[in-house]
Amino acid sequence: MTQPPAGWYANPENLNQVRWWDGSHWTEHVQAAPTPGPEIAMPGLTGSADLAAAQRSSGSGVSAASGTGFGLGIAAFFLFGFPVLGPLICVAAIIVSTTALVRRPPGASRKDKVFAIVGLVLGVIYTLMALIWAVTGRM
């Protein structure tokens, strides 16, 4: 197997950095990764699918939108019965979670998708509960 030429490559230990590959092994020299642009290759990884898989395995793996939708879904569970505020939180959970699912980047983690789906399901369930409570006069 041939080794990639010496150069700056995505750091396998921290994908927010680049690390110097001397042609045979990693050195201790690191620096911040460049701003978004062309993909940075990594020795041992052959394509963008492999790079995306490496990025998915690092970090928390949950986007801000998915985490927010999930949090709003949990809040909807506790607050759906409050007049005005409860239904607004329920609808916000649906909107934010749906947006997170629609705008999910191709390399996003499975955990990110699960958080968005759970937020969406909780939002839908407790929106329906809030409607039932409003119609039956419990609110």
GINOR-V936221 format. One line per field, one symbol per residue. psi: psi as a letter, one per 20 degrees, with the letter a starting at -180 (. if undefined). Layout:
# GINOR-V936221
psi=???
This chain:
# GINOR-V936221
psi=pqqqrqrprppiiojjrqqpojihrqrioqrqqrrpbqqpqppipirhhhghhhhhiqahjprggghgggghgghhghjhippfgghggghhggggggghghjpqhjqrhhggggggggggggggiggghgghghiji.
